[in-house]
């Protein structure tokens, strides 16, 4: 990789080249100008690039070389569950019988696809302990909003129009309060206590007859299990609210505990985290929603069911919140998740959680020798360190993250959760070997030493990447959001 | 049993437990209260080995009628276009598909630049100055556009044409409930938006008018006239949902002063895959730049002055602004945006116009042949690659018979438009040959003229 400007695809373009072979015009040509008012005929063609196929491949291969994925190296990005993406899943998703089927085909011609969806729903019901699953939502945040809309409809169906508030912990993902707002609720914050768990006293203070729901991740974003979950469920349920489970951290507890058994009324899952859907540089994901029996009538349309050995999409759902996405969710991502669940089975999924938690605790114990650990107890699948010790030496968490790049690692999630100063959130996942973990730990310990002995080398990092730290301030102040040809 | 994705050995496990200072992994789960501990094993099918798995899922796939083996005339928002081989080769590079959101620009320049290029291509196609990095799909992108128009104008009334995709309208309606918006539908007349009704219902409470171009029936809506109507109301915004392939030939919505243009890039390099994942796009004006939902990539320089790209204007987004964010979207469709970028680059500037024209020519040939067979094509306005025919009998029964001839017939309009019983929406793309079209028309004629 060189340190040169890499051309934009538009800068490689030359009129007269093409990378595509169009079918012949094998029908008699008709005059279109007679049909259309000239005002609707495009005068200037859009400036798409013109390249031969090889030039196109060189461009995108070059770009891929300037990118880093799980297959490139360790990616301990907390809260994101960057586990290995199995290759067989990719092959299966590309089978013609799955990839080249149209959502409006007659259901009798897509029974195989519907069978897969149904079997996935059944598996997810078992894994979560929920009464019913909908595969409609496209991503985690979409699932959050979907479930909140269902909770809203549930309260309204009870004639209860005053439940305007959704409670979220101060350590929650940003999507939680944002989804609450999109669903028309006000977000209210509940504080964490000194052990990093939800403060029950504060919960009692904020809960009331205006509470629609409490949104919770368990284990929470600090990687800690909310031990008092049943007490919290009681508090919220007694006030007439619903309990919502953000499934971002399900990788920690499969086969050990289920949100349905903890008193949760609704959950969303991130199939692109726990169930190996590839992150794709930011998506597509899939965020199925699971619900308790009481919320089932409100599921988004359509609901996939099985009747007399036939799979059907049921649109006749009078209490449904309606449609949340055209067609049937991110089918091809759901397919990958199903392929993974079939590979692992119950035994394998439990091992996944066991090893995810073992890996995280091992890293935490080795790293706490050099970095501040704000919460002492065993963690689940991830943990949060604080860089406050290093900050006193003038080395910020951002610097540590950038220094990791020099050694070929993707850094942990930084400055999240918000309730830990100089946070570094580490999630190794179960697919990483001890050698990989040790390599990363040794590097982190080395950086801590550099922070004491030679802070500049950390502060000025990265040194080995193709570009150095970017000027983000100018990017935001004078945004350049597209390319314009230089004349 | 051993699992190929799990590298843990007994030795590793022992060493790690020793370091932690516990005897078993069970101890690490001791904070889960007994009452919520799962007492038995989950009941799931036994793990399948790779061979078995491939066989099982291939059998499932083979139960489906697929569009590679059947000739399809289904469109209605999802289209069967040729996907160049390069697309899958690029998106199968694992540096792209196994990466997270590019939060660390130094090691994510590839993805960031690819998105920047995608934003540019969408901006070019739509004639809008700004486009974001992608949305889930055309339907949710439209719903976000509607929400944004309400927030921007501080108005609650939305006018949406019934010629907008029925499922997209339903999605808009669901999103609107969250914000207590009033959705008012404008009926169709001769397959296009009824402009008189639009004029009547448009008032000073209208946040936005939503039009699809080409519309659900394939008709090309008169955006010029619609824009003139909308401009009678000062603040009312103009939202257009558009098939981006059609914009290779049609004047882009940006030219008609659209405020937001949305749609789906499935037509470029993304297989139908039973409806998802596809890829929504969202394009808008400079004025709305800081209100755009989702991620935006911007160009900047590094500390040595080397050009590079970063996620920017993040103060709009949920991870910074939380409940005050412009949207809750986090994951988007980055890999599919990449697929569409590759397809658009492969097709190129000249190719795009040719491809759009091929669709239009083949659709017109089909229309002519249908009419020769006395099958009525009902709307006579200008259209892109879809048309509505009146079969004068049950569409479902006709489709059942076509299926026997290995043809997937068109979309049954009765479900969404009761007044269009017996009407079928037919899509003809560039991959349909003259011979296939001839066969289709013949079979269709034979079925309905017995």
Interface residues (C-beta under 8 A of the other chain):
Chain A: X3 X4 X5 X6 X8 X9 X10 X13 X15 X17 X18 X19 X20 X22 X23 X25 X26 X27 X28 X29 X30 X32 X35 X36 X37 X39 X40 X41 X42 X43 X45 X46 X47 X48 X49 X50 X51 X53 X56 X57 X59 X60 X61 X62 X63 X64 X65 X66 X67 X68 X69 X70 X71 X72 X75 X77 X80 X82 X83 X84 X85 X86 X88 X90 X91 X92 X93 X94 X95 X96 X97 X98 X99 X100 X101 X102 X103 X104 X105 X106 X109 X110 X111 X112 X113 X115 X116 X123 X126 X127 X138 X139 X140 X141 X142 X144 X145 X149 X152 X173 X174 X175 X177 X178 X179 X180 X181 X182 X183 X184 X186 X187 X224 X225 X227 X229 X230 X253 X254 X255 X256 X257 X258 X261 X262 X272 X278 X279 X280 X281 X282 X283 X284 X285 X286 X287 X300 X301 X321 X322 X323 X324 X325 X326 X327 X328 X329 X330 X331 X332 X333 X335 X339 X341 X342 X343 X344 X345 X346 X347 X348 X349 X350 X351 X352 X354 X355 X357 X358 X359 X361 X362 X365 X366 X377 X378 X380 X401 X402 X405 X410 X411 X416 X430 X431 X432 X433 X434 X462 X465 X466 X467 X468 X469 X470 X471 X472 X474 X475 X476 X479 X480 X481 X482 X483
Chain B: X1 X3 X5 X6 X7 X8 X12 X13 X15 X16 X17 X19 X20 X21 X22 X25 X27 X28 X29 X30 X31 X32 X33 X35 X36 X37 X38 X41 X42 X43 X44 X45 X46 X47 X48 X50 X53 X54 X56 X57 X58 X59 X60 X61 X62 X63 X64 X65 X66 X67 X68 X69 X72 X74 X76 X77 X78 X80 X82 X84 X86 X88 X89 X90 X92 X93 X94 X95 X96 X97 X98 X99 X100 X101 X102 X104 X105 X106 X107 X108 X109 X110 X111 X113 X114 X115 X116 X117 X119 X120 X121 X123 X124 X125 X129 X130 X131 X133 X134 X136 X137 X138 X139 X140 X147 X165 X167 X168 X170 X171 X173 X174 X175 X177 X178 X179 X180 X220 X222 X223 X224 X247 X248 X249 X250 X251 X252 X271 X272 X273 X274 X275 X276 X277 X279 X289 X295 X296 X297 X298 X299 X300 X301 X302 X303 X304 X306 X307 X308 X309 X310 X312 X313 X314 X315 X317 X318 X319 X320 X321 X322 X323 X324 X325 X327 X328 X329 X330 X331 X332 X333 X334 X335 X336 X338 X341 X342 X344 X345 X346 X347 X348 X349 X350 X351 X352 X353 X354 X355 X357 X358 X360 X361 X362 X364 X365 X368 X382 X396 X399 X400 X403 X408 X411 X430 X431 X433 X434 X437
